[in-house]
Amino acid sequence: MYIAILAIMGSAIAVIAFNKLIKMTGPLFATSCTYIIPIVAIIWGICDKEIITTHQIIGFIIILAGVYIVNKRN
């Protein structure tokens, strides 16, 4: 049951919202939400009283740096 809730809330609604965002603004602006995903994940973990370790913070920084490098204009 929890897996179904996670799939519906985490994936289905996110995909619908992402597609509507692309229609409203365009793909360049929609890719900027990629920066928000790790931030929301950290906040969600804090709200669930999970322990955020140094490894997770380092991974968070690596993800954001990778997204920045990929989206950086030449």
C-alpha positions as CSV (number, residue, x, y, z in Angstrom):
1,M,0.0,0.0,0.0
2,Y,2.8,2.4,0.8
3,I,4.6,1.7,-2.4
4,A,1.4,2.5,-4.3
5,I,1.1,5.8,-2.4
6,L,4.7,6.6,-3.1
7,A,4.3,5.8,-6.8
8,I,1.2,7.9,-7.1
9,M,2.3,10.9,-5.1
10,G,6.0,10.9,-6.0
11,S,6.0,9.8,-9.6
12,A,2.6,10.3,-11.3
13,I,1.9,13.7,-10.0
14,A,5.5,14.9,-10.6
15,V,5.4,13.7,-14.2
16,I,2.0,15.4,-14.8
17,A,3.3,18.7,-13.2
18,F,6.5,18.5,-15.1
19,N,4.7,18.1,-18.4
20,K,2.4,21.0,-17.7
21,L,5.4,23.1,-16.7
22,I,7.0,22.3,-20.1
23,K,3.8,23.3,-21.9
24,M,3.5,26.6,-20.0
25,T,7.1,27.7,-20.1
26,G,9.3,25.7,-22.4
27,P,11.9,23.0,-22.0
28,L,14.8,25.3,-20.9
29,F,12.9,26.6,-17.8
30,A,11.5,23.2,-17.1
31,T,15.0,21.7,-16.8
32,S,15.7,24.1,-14.0
33,C,13.4,22.1,-11.7
34,T,16.1,19.5,-11.8
35,Y,18.0,21.6,-9.3
36,I,15.0,21.5,-6.9
37,I,14.7,17.7,-6.7
38,P,17.6,17.1,-4.4
39,I,16.6,20.0,-2.2
40,V,13.0,18.6,-1.8
41,A,14.5,15.2,-1.1
42,I,16.6,16.6,1.8
43,I,13.6,18.5,3.2
44,W,11.4,15.4,2.9
45,G,14.0,13.4,4.8
46,I,14.3,16.0,7.6
47,C,10.5,16.1,7.9
48,D,10.5,12.3,8.3
49,K,13.2,12.7,11.0
50,E,15.8,10.9,9.0
51,I,19.4,11.3,9.8
52,I,21.2,13.3,7.0
53,T,24.8,12.1,6.8
54,T,27.9,13.7,5.4
55,H,27.8,11.2,2.5
56,Q,24.3,12.3,1.5
57,I,25.3,16.0,1.6
58,I,28.3,15.3,-0.6
59,G,26.1,13.4,-3.0
60,F,23.6,16.3,-3.0
61,I,26.5,18.7,-3.9
62,I,27.7,16.3,-6.7
63,I,24.2,16.0,-8.2
64,L,23.8,19.8,-8.2
65,A,27.2,20.3,-9.7
66,G,26.5,17.7,-12.4
67,V,23.2,19.3,-13.3
68,Y,24.9,22.7,-13.4
69,I,27.7,21.5,-15.7
70,V,25.3,19.8,-18.1
71,N,23.0,22.9,-18.3
72,K,25.8,25.5,-18.4
73,R,25.9,27.5,-21.6
74,N,29.2,27.8,-23.5
